[in-house]
Amino acid sequence: MYQRILVPVDGSATASRGLAEAIALAKTLKAGIRLIHIVIGVPTLYPPLSAPAVQTLLDQLRSSGESILHEATTTVRAAGVAVDSRLVEALGSEAGERIIEQASAWPADLIVCGTHGRRGVRRILMGSDAEYILRHSSVPVLMIRCPETSERS
């Protein structure tokens, strides 16, 4: 059934909940997990940052992403599940787009991701990578809501 489970992680409680569900599935199905962390581009700021400042910020984002991946990888390995990870840069695109690309390139059988459960105006203003993934994925997607952080509008 599902042998290759792609799990986006960003260090949030919702991503951790999605990871826990993916681990449980992987153990039951004897599947492997690929973790993915997306480094989002530096937002346009005013006043604009100098080139060295932008590079420093990007280096910090990459370092943070590597730490998030390391922690998640350690969690998956401790559960006895095969795991690998990827740090992917989404400079100039949205995280959801990169996740879909990675799911196709690997190729994943299933994507498991946490969602904040935003609705209404908050979803419109903040966007939803989870919704993008759900709408554009060619493989099944399991969305995991984190009740402690779910929002209502």
Contacts in CASP RR format, 6 or more apart in sequence:
PFRMAT RR
TARGET T0000
AUTHOR 0000-0000-0000
METHOD contacts of the structure
MODEL  1
MYQRILVPVDGSATASRGLAEAIALAKTLKAGIRLIHIVIGVPTLYPPLS
APAVQTLLDQLRSSGESILHEATTTVRAAGVAVDSRLVEALGSEAGERII
EQASAWPADLIVCGTHGRRGVRRILMGSDAEYILRHSSVPVLMIRCPETS
ERS
1 29 0 8 1.000
1 109 0 8 1.000
2 25 0 8 1.000
2 29 0 8 1.000
2 31 0 8 1.000
2 109 0 8 1.000
2 110 0 8 1.000
2 140 0 8 1.000
3 29 0 8 1.000
3 30 0 8 1.000
3 31 0 8 1.000
3 32 0 8 1.000
3 109 0 8 1.000
4 31 0 8 1.000
4 32 0 8 1.000
4 34 0 8 1.000
4 106 0 8 1.000
4 107 0 8 1.000
4 108 0 8 1.000
4 109 0 8 1.000
4 110 0 8 1.000
5 22 0 8 1.000
5 25 0 8 1.000
5 26 0 8 1.000
5 31 0 8 1.000
5 32 0 8 1.000
5 33 0 8 1.000
5 34 0 8 1.000
5 108 0 8 1.000
5 109 0 8 1.000
5 110 0 8 1.000
5 111 0 8 1.000
5 112 0 8 1.000
6 33 0 8 1.000
6 34 0 8 1.000
6 36 0 8 1.000
6 99 0 8 1.000
6 102 0 8 1.000
6 103 0 8 1.000
6 106 0 8 1.000
6 108 0 8 1.000
6 110 0 8 1.000
6 111 0 8 1.000
6 112 0 8 1.000
7 18 0 8 1.000
7 19 0 8 1.000
7 22 0 8 1.000
7 33 0 8 1.000
7 34 0 8 1.000
7 35 0 8 1.000
7 36 0 8 1.000
7 72 0 8 1.000
7 111 0 8 1.000
7 112 0 8 1.000
7 113 0 8 1.000
8 15 0 8 1.000
8 35 0 8 1.000
8 36 0 8 1.000
8 37 0 8 1.000
8 38 0 8 1.000
8 95 0 8 1.000
8 99 0 8 1.000
8 111 0 8 1.000
8 113 0 8 1.000
8 114 0 8 1.000
8 129 0 8 1.000
8 133 0 8 1.000
9 15 0 8 1.000
9 16 0 8 1.000
9 19 0 8 1.000
9 35 0 8 1.000
9 36 0 8 1.000
9 37 0 8 1.000
9 68 0 8 1.000
9 69 0 8 1.000
9 72 0 8 1.000
10 37 0 8 1.000
10 38 0 8 1.000
10 68 0 8 1.000
11 68 0 8 1.000
11 71 0 8 1.000
11 72 0 8 1.000
12 146 0 8 1.000
12 149 0 8 1.000
13 146 0 8 1.000
13 148 0 8 1.000
13 149 0 8 1.000
14 114 0 8 1.000
14 115 0 8 1.000
14 116 0 8 1.000
14 144 0 8 1.000
14 145 0 8 1.000
14 146 0 8 1.000
14 149 0 8 1.000
15 113 0 8 1.000
15 114 0 8 1.000
16 146 0 8 1.000
17 114 0 8 1.000
17 144 0 8 1.000
17 145 0 8 1.000
17 146 0 8 1.000
18 112 0 8 1.000
18 113 0 8 1.000
18 114 0 8 1.000
18 144 0 8 1.000
19 35 0 8 1.000
19 72 0 8 1.000
19 75 0 8 1.000
19 76 0 8 1.000
19 112 0 8 1.000
21 112 0 8 1.000
21 142 0 8 1.000
21 144 0 8 1.000
22 33 0 8 1.000
22 112 0 8 1.000
22 142 0 8 1.000
23 33 0 8 1.000
23 75 0 8 1.000
23 76 0 8 1.000
23 79 0 8 1.000
23 81 0 8 1.000
25 31 0 8 1.000
25 110 0 8 1.000
25 112 0 8 1.000
25 142 0 8 1.000
26 32 0 8 1.000
26 33 0 8 1.000
26 76 0 8 1.000
26 79 0 8 1.000
26 81 0 8 1.000
26 82 0 8 1.000
27 79 0 8 1.000
27 80 0 8 1.000
27 81 0 8 1.000
31 81 0 8 1.000
31 109 0 8 1.000
32 81 0 8 1.000
32 82 0 8 1.000
32 83 0 8 1.000
33 76 0 8 1.000
33 81 0 8 1.000
33 82 0 8 1.000
33 83 0 8 1.000
33 84 0 8 1.000
34 83 0 8 1.000
34 84 0 8 1.000
34 85 0 8 1.000
34 86 0 8 1.000
34 102 0 8 1.000
34 106 0 8 1.000
34 108 0 8 1.000
35 69 0 8 1.000
35 72 0 8 1.000
35 73 0 8 1.000
35 76 0 8 1.000
35 83 0 8 1.000
35 84 0 8 1.000
35 85 0 8 1.000
35 86 0 8 1.000
36 85 0 8 1.000
36 86 0 8 1.000
36 87 0 8 1.000
36 88 0 8 1.000
36 98 0 8 1.000
36 99 0 8 1.000
36 102 0 8 1.000
37 65 0 8 1.000
37 66 0 8 1.000
37 68 0 8 1.000
37 69 0 8 1.000
37 85 0 8 1.000
37 86 0 8 1.000
37 87 0 8 1.000
37 88 0 8 1.000
38 88 0 8 1.000
38 89 0 8 1.000
38 90 0 8 1.000
38 95 0 8 1.000
38 96 0 8 1.000
38 98 0 8 1.000
38 99 0 8 1.000
39 58 0 8 1.000
39 61 0 8 1.000
39 62 0 8 1.000
39 65 0 8 1.000
39 87 0 8 1.000
39 88 0 8 1.000
39 89 0 8 1.000
39 90 0 8 1.000
39 91 0 8 1.000
40 61 0 8 1.000
40 90 0 8 1.000
40 95 0 8 1.000
41 58 0 8 1.000
41 61 0 8 1.000
41 89 0 8 1.000
41 90 0 8 1.000
41 91 0 8 1.000
41 92 0 8 1.000
42 49 0 8 1.000
42 54 0 8 1.000
42 57 0 8 1.000
42 58 0 8 1.000
42 61 0 8 1.000
49 57 0 8 1.000
62 87 0 8 1.000
62 89 0 8 1.000
65 87 0 8 1.000
66 87 0 8 1.000
69 85 0 8 1.000
69 86 0 8 1.000
69 87 0 8 1.000
72 85 0 8 1.000
73 83 0 8 1.000
73 85 0 8 1.000
76 83 0 8 1.000
77 83 0 8 1.000
86 102 0 8 1.000
88 98 0 8 1.000
88 102 0 8 1.000
89 98 0 8 1.000
90 96 0 8 1.000
90 97 0 8 1.000
90 98 0 8 1.000
94 129 0 8 1.000
94 132 0 8 1.000
95 129 0 8 1.000
96 129 0 8 1.000
96 132 0 8 1.000
96 133 0 8 1.000
96 136 0 8 1.000
97 132 0 8 1.000
97 136 0 8 1.000
99 111 0 8 1.000
99 113 0 8 1.000
99 129 0 8 1.000
99 133 0 8 1.000
100 132 0 8 1.000
100 133 0 8 1.000
100 136 0 8 1.000
100 137 0 8 1.000
102 108 0 8 1.000
103 111 0 8 1.000
103 137 0 8 1.000
103 138 0 8 1.000
103 139 0 8 1.000
104 138 0 8 1.000
107 139 0 8 1.000
108 139 0 8 1.000
109 139 0 8 1.000
109 140 0 8 1.000
110 139 0 8 1.000
110 140 0 8 1.000
110 141 0 8 1.000
110 142 0 8 1.000
111 133 0 8 1.000
111 137 0 8 1.000
111 139 0 8 1.000
111 140 0 8 1.000
111 141 0 8 1.000
111 142 0 8 1.000
112 141 0 8 1.000
112 142 0 8 1.000
112 144 0 8 1.000
113 129 0 8 1.000
113 130 0 8 1.000
113 133 0 8 1.000
113 141 0 8 1.000
113 142 0 8 1.000
113 143 0 8 1.000
113 144 0 8 1.000
114 130 0 8 1.000
114 143 0 8 1.000
114 144 0 8 1.000
114 145 0 8 1.000
114 146 0 8 1.000
115 128 0 8 1.000
115 130 0 8 1.000
115 131 0 8 1.000
115 143 0 8 1.000
115 144 0 8 1.000
115 145 0 8 1.000
115 146 0 8 1.000
116 128 0 8 1.000
116 130 0 8 1.000
116 145 0 8 1.000
116 146 0 8 1.000
116 149 0 8 1.000
116 150 0 8 1.000
116 151 0 8 1.000
117 123 0 8 1.000
117 128 0 8 1.000
117 130 0 8 1.000
117 145 0 8 1.000
117 150 0 8 1.000
117 151 0 8 1.000
118 126 0 8 1.000
118 127 0 8 1.000
118 128 0 8 1.000
118 151 0 8 1.000
118 153 0 8 1.000
119 151 0 8 1.000
119 152 0 8 1.000
119 153 0 8 1.000
120 153 0 8 1.000
121 153 0 8 1.000
122 151 0 8 1.000
122 153 0 8 1.000
123 131 0 8 1.000
123 153 0 8 1.000
130 143 0 8 1.000
133 141 0 8 1.000
134 141 0 8 1.000
134 143 0 8 1.000
END
